[in-house]
Amino acid sequence: MQKVLENIFPLQRPLIHCITNGITKELVANALLYVGAKPIMAEDQREIESVIQVSSALLLNIGHLTEQKEACIIKAAKLANKAQKPLVVDAVGIVGLSNRLALVQRLLDIGVTVVKGNISEMRRLAGLKSSAKGVDSAKEDQSTMELKDLAHALRKLAKTYPQTVFLATGEQDLILTDSNCFCLKNGVDSLELFTGTGDVVGALITGVLGNGIEPLEATIGAITYFNVCGEKASKVLQQGMESFRIETCNQLSKLYKENWQEMLKMEDWTNEEVR
């Protein structure tokens, strides 16, 4: 896998269409620019078809949802699917909000390349109970036993949607398809303490897909890259969270010059989850 990841970054200027969380648009756009992509944040329904035609991939983040944004998301998903453009869905806030859960389920039926969320959000999508409130993942959902349960449930869901990669992020990250299950162990806890880290991961995955990388490798590569950026940035944690946030962004723009893929920490759980 390390060999596969060697040539992912920097990206070769793919145009990434982002319909994303209004709270973190600037962070998401800059993160894409830092790794060599070109973001376009078009959310006007009159523009969607034209932007889909010229873009390389589509990111749909359902955070900060409105009726107008939902209509735009559905239209964009259908057009991207028709045009065979990679589509990433970030399932923000589906734990306690049934309308968001219904939207993600509808998008899966339309056709999604990668769906991601934190571990609690993905438990909800897989039909499991969660201890989370709001948009943050609950610690109680992240024990080894809970992760194994989630892996099994997502594996069953992946059988229904074999074209989709499922990513659950947390202290450890799970990546599943209908035939693979991996547990990734990079990152630092402080990445959960500033807004938009999950949104950035979704954007990075979309950028890598837009560069022509296969979905499973794109997902593993994007989240590992971001988590290793956090590990590198942790050296400034003693200066405070703002310094850590800035340094994480700095690392996004320069880590690809190093052999970051050699820092990949991944366990293959595939055989453990086959029933």
C-alpha positions in Angstrom: 0.0 0.0 0.0 2.8 2.4 0.8 4.0 2.1 -2.8 0.5 2.9 -4.1 0.4 6.1 -2.1 3.7 7.5 -3.3 2.4 9.5 -6.2 -0.9 10.8 -4.7 0.3 14.3 -3.7 0.7 16.9 -5.0 -2.5 16.8 -7.1 -2.4 17.9 -10.8 -4.9 20.7 -10.5 -8.3 18.8 -10.6 -11.3 21.1 -10.3 -13.2 20.0 -7.2 -16.8 21.1 -6.9 -17.7 21.6 -3.2 -21.2 22.0 -1.8 -20.1 22.1 1.8 -20.5 23.4 5.3 -20.7 27.2 5.3 -18.9 27.3 8.6 -15.7 25.8 7.1 -15.7 26.8 3.4 -12.5 28.8 3.6 -10.6 26.1 5.4 -11.8 23.5 2.9 -11.0 25.6 -0.1 -7.5 26.4 1.2 -6.8 22.8 2.1 -7.5 21.8 -1.5 -5.3 24.6 -2.8 -2.5 23.5 -0.5 -2.4 20.0 -2.0 -2.6 21.1 -5.6 -6.4 21.0 -6.4 -8.7 23.9 -7.5 -11.9 24.3 -5.5 -15.1 25.8 -6.7 -17.8 26.4 -4.1 -20.9 26.6 -6.3 -24.3 26.2 -4.6 -26.7 28.1 -6.9 -29.0 25.5 -8.6 -28.7 27.6 -11.8 -25.0 26.9 -12.0 -24.8 23.2 -10.8 -25.1 21.5 -14.2 -22.4 23.7 -15.8 -20.0 23.2 -12.9 -20.5 19.5 -12.8 -19.7 19.3 -16.5 -16.2 20.9 -16.0 -15.3 19.6 -12.6 -13.3 16.4 -11.8 -15.2 15.3 -8.7 -17.9 16.5 -6.3 -18.0 16.9 -2.5 -21.3 17.0 -0.8 -21.1 18.0 2.9 -24.5 18.0 4.6 -23.5 20.2 7.6 -25.3 23.5 8.1 -28.2 22.1 6.0 -31.2 24.1 4.7 -34.0 23.1 2.4 -32.4 25.0 -0.5 -29.1 23.4 0.1 -30.7 19.9 0.3 -32.4 20.5 -3.1 -29.0 21.6 -4.6 -27.3 18.5 -3.1 -29.8 16.1 -4.6 -29.6 17.8 -8.0 -25.8 17.8 -8.0 -25.6 14.1 -7.0 -27.9 13.1 -9.8 -25.9 15.1 -12.3 -22.6 13.8 -11.1 -23.8 10.2 -11.2 -25.1 10.7 -14.8 -21.8 12.2 -15.8 -19.9 9.4 -14.0 -18.0 11.9 -11.8 -16.6 10.7 -8.4 -18.9 11.7 -5.5 -18.0 12.0 -1.8 -20.7 12.5 0.8 -19.8 13.7 4.3 -22.6 12.6 6.7 -22.3 15.4 9.2 -24.8 15.4 12.1 -26.9 12.3 11.2 -26.8 10.9 14.7 -29.7 13.0 16.1 -31.2 14.5 12.9 -33.4 12.1 11.0 -33.7 14.4 8.0 -30.0 14.3 7.5 -29.9 10.5 7.8 -32.7 10.3 5.2 -30.7 12.5 2.9 -27.6 10.4 3.1 -29.6 7.2 2.5 -31.2 8.8 -0.6 -27.7 9.8 -1.9 -26.5 6.3 -1.4 -29.4 5.1 -3.6 -28.4 7.7 -6.3 -24.8 6.5 -6.2 -21.9 7.5 -4.0 -18.2 6.8 -4.4 -17.2 7.4 -0.8 -19.3 8.2 2.2 -17.6 9.4 5.4 -18.4 10.4 8.9 -17.1 10.2 12.4 -17.5 6.8 14.1 -20.7 7.8 15.8 -22.3 9.1 12.6 -21.3 5.9 10.8 -22.8 3.8 13.6 -26.1 5.6 13.0 -25.9 5.0 9.2 -25.2 1.3 9.8 -28.2 1.0 12.1 -26.3 0.8 15.4 -26.9 2.8 18.6 -24.6 5.8 19.4 -23.8 7.7 22.6 -23.1 10.9 20.6 -24.8 14.2 20.8 -24.4 16.9 18.2 -21.8 16.5 15.5 -18.9 15.1 17.6 -18.0 11.5 18.0 -18.6 9.9 21.4 -15.7 8.2 23.2 -18.0 5.4 24.2 -18.4 4.5 20.6 -14.7 4.0 20.0 -13.7 1.0 22.1 -12.3 -2.0 20.3 -15.5 -4.0 20.8 -17.6 -1.1 19.4 -15.2 -0.7 16.5 -15.6 -4.4 15.7 -19.3 -4.2 15.8 -19.3 -1.1 13.5 -16.9 -2.9 11.1 -19.3 -5.8 10.9 -22.4 -3.6 10.4 -20.7 -1.4 7.7 -19.5 -4.6 5.9 -23.1 -5.6 5.6 -24.1 -2.2 4.4 -21.3 -2.3 1.8 -22.8 -5.5 0.4 -25.9 -3.4 -0.4 -23.8 -0.6 -1.9 -20.8 -2.4 -3.5 -19.7 0.6 -5.5 -19.2 2.7 -2.3 -16.2 3.0 0.1 -17.3 3.7 3.8 -15.0 5.7 6.1 -15.5 6.1 9.8 -13.1 8.5 11.5 -12.0 8.7 15.1 -9.1 7.7 17.4 -8.8 4.8 14.9 -10.3 5.0 11.4 -12.2 2.2 9.7 -12.3 1.9 5.9 -14.6 -0.7 4.3 -15.8 -1.9 1.0 -17.8 -5.0 0.2 -14.6 -7.0 0.2 -12.1 -5.1 2.4 -11.8 -3.8 5.9 -8.9 -1.8 7.2 -8.2 -0.1 10.6 -5.9 3.0 10.4 -4.1 4.2 13.5 -2.4 7.5 12.5 -3.3 10.9 13.9 -3.4 12.7 17.2 -6.3 13.5 19.6 -5.9 17.2 19.2 -7.2 17.0 15.6 -10.7 16.7 17.1 -10.3 20.1 18.9 -10.6 22.5 16.1 -13.5 22.9 13.7 -13.4 21.5 10.2 -11.0 18.7 10.3 -13.5 16.2 9.1 -14.6 18.5 6.4 -11.0 18.8 5.2 -10.6 15.0 5.1 -13.7 14.8 2.9 -12.3 17.5 0.6 -8.9 15.7 0.4 -10.6 12.4 -0.6 -12.5 14.2 -3.3 -9.4 15.9 -4.6 -7.5 12.6 -4.8 -10.5 11.0 -6.6 -10.5 13.9 -9.0 -6.9 13.1 -9.8 -7.9 9.7 -11.0 -6.9 7.5 -8.1 -9.1 4.4 -7.3 -11.6 5.0 -4.4 -10.1 2.7 -1.8 -6.5 3.9 -2.3 -7.8 7.5 -2.5 -9.6 7.2 0.9 -6.6 5.5 2.6 -4.2 8.0 1.2 -6.1 11.2 1.9 -6.9 10.4 5.5 -3.4 9.1 6.2 -1.9 12.2 4.7 -4.1 14.5 6.9 -3.4 12.4 10.1 0.3 12.5 9.5 0.1 16.3 9.0 -1.5 16.3 12.5 1.3 14.2 13.9 3.9 16.5 12.4 2.1 19.6 13.7 1.8 18.2 17.3 5.3 19.5 18.0 3.8 23.0 18.5 0.9 21.9 20.8 2.6 23.5 23.8 2.1 26.8 22.1 -1.7 26.4 22.0 -4.4 25.1 19.7 -4.3 28.0 17.3 -0.6 27.3 16.6 -1.4 23.6 16.2 -4.2 24.4 13.7 -2.0 26.7 11.6 0.9 24.2 11.6 -1.5 21.4 10.5 -2.4 23.6 7.5 1.2 24.3 6.9 2.0 20.6 6.8 -0.8 20.1 4.2 1.2 22.3 1.9 4.6 20.7 2.3 4.3 17.1 3.7 4.1 15.6 0.2 7.8 16.5 -0.2 8.6 13.9 2.5 8.1 10.1 2.5 4.9 10.5 4.5 3.4 7.2 3.2 6.1 5.3 5.2 4.3 6.5 8.3 1.1 4.6 7.4 -0.2 2.5 10.4 -2.8 0.1 9.1 -4.2 -3.3 10.1 -6.1 -5.5 7.7 -9.3 -6.6 9.4 -10.8 -8.2 6.2 -10.7 -11.8 7.3 -11.9 -11.0 10.8 -15.1 -9.4 9.4 -16.0 -12.1 6.9 -19.1 -14.0 8.1 
